[in-house]
């Protein structure tokens, strides 16, 4: 039987990404993502819940996320669920944890320091870096293509309608 494992999340980073390298020299970054859900309850009051998700990315994606993302920055993530299981050393019981492995992502919120941008980058001590030390954006700027205006007279004739 075929199976499908796909997760799509849009949220804000709950902590700065933590970059590390595997023995094979593959970059791995771990971070948390908070996704909010708002709705109205049965009595009409506004309700909200927050879901905290542990996320990992590998390779070049891990390096880009580590370089450009900081706590509070919005991020769009596509990935897959991963289940980790292990034996608890203190209690001896089995433990497990679901997390998301990034397959694709999109930085959101514009450039750092610009209106609507993400959180400013910080140095190793958690202090904001001066604007002149921010890394230049390497992502190509894509402009959305606009569809030509719809002209009903050009596109349809009464003879084209089948009824």
QUIBEL-V274395 format. One line per field, one symbol per residue. phi: phi as a letter, one per 30 degrees, with the letter a starting at -180 (. if undefined). burial: I if it has 24 or more other ideal C-beta (glycine too) atoms within 12 Angstrom, else O. Layout:
phi = ???
burial = ???
This chain:
phi = .dbbbbbbbbacdcaddccbbdediddbbcacbcccbcacdddiddbbbbccbdbbbbideddddddccbejddbcbcabdbccbacdddciddbaacbccdcaabdbjiddjdeidddddbddciddddedcddddcdddccddcddddcdddcbbdddddb
burial = OOOOOOIOIIIIIIOIIIIOOOOOOOIIIIIIIIIOOOOOOOOOOOOOOOOOIIIIIIOOIIOIIIIIIIIIIIIIIOIOIOOOOOOOOOOOOOOOOOIIIIOOIOIIIOIIOOOOOIIIIOOOOOOOOOOOOOOOOOOOOOOOOOOOOOOOOOOOOOOOOOO
